[in-house]
């Protein structure tokens, strides 16, 4: 894949897939033509898989802690309102 005459000559674009859905892509470029060997692509595919797992775990962690944040927020807002009302 030739990308740009003065920049990357070879590109490798790998999907970041988890649970049968695409989370994003890993894009790499090199200035040399045909710079990625089959071994490179195999290794980069493994890297993309690990990145997918990390993204999925971070997303799950964020979602699992969101309810806690949502529960704390109204309480914190109420405390701030109470503090403001006592100062007025």
N, C-alpha and C positions, 0 to 999 in steps of 0.2 A: 504494500500500500504506500504510494508516494503522497506525501502530505503537502509540502511546501518547498519550492525550489531553493530557498536560502535557509530553511530551517530543517525540520525533521524530514528525512527521506523514507524512513520506515516506521510504521506505527503498529502497535499491538494494543488492541482494545478487548478487554475481558469483562464479561458481565459479573456483577456481584449478586449472586442468587442465593436466596434462603427461603425454604418452604415454598418452593415453586413460584416465587415472585422476585422480580428484579429490584434490588435495592439501589443500584447505581452501576457505575462502570469504573474499571481501572484502566487508565489510558497511559501508555508509555510511548515515547518516541526516541529515535536515534537518528543521527545525521548520516550514518552509513546506509547504503542500500542493502536489503536483505540481511539486516543486522541481527535478527532474532532466529536462533536455531530451534529445531523441534524440542531440544532439551530445555532451552530458555522458556519456550512457551509452556512446556509441562511444568516447570518450576513456577512460572508466573501464575499458572492456573491454580496451583496449590496455594500460592500467596493470596490470590483472589478469594479462594475458599475460606482461608483463615480470616481475611478482612470481613467477609460476609458474616461469619460467625460473630466476630467482634461487634459489628454494626447491629446485628440482631440482638445480641446480649445487651448492648447499651440501650437499645430501643426498649427492650423488655424491662430493664431496670428502671428506665425513666417512666414508663407507663405504670409500673408497679408502685412507684413512689409518688406518682401524681396525686392519687387520692389523699395521701397524708398531707401533701402540700395544700391541697384544696380545703381540707378540714382545718388546717392551722390558719389559713388566710382569713376566713371570716372572724375567727377568734381574735387574731391580731388586729384586724380592722376595728373590731368592737373595743378592744383595749385602747387603741389610739383615739377613737371617738370619745370614750369615757375620759381619757386624760385631757383632751381638748375641751370638753364641756366643763371640767372642774376648773380650768384656767380662765374661762370666760366669766 
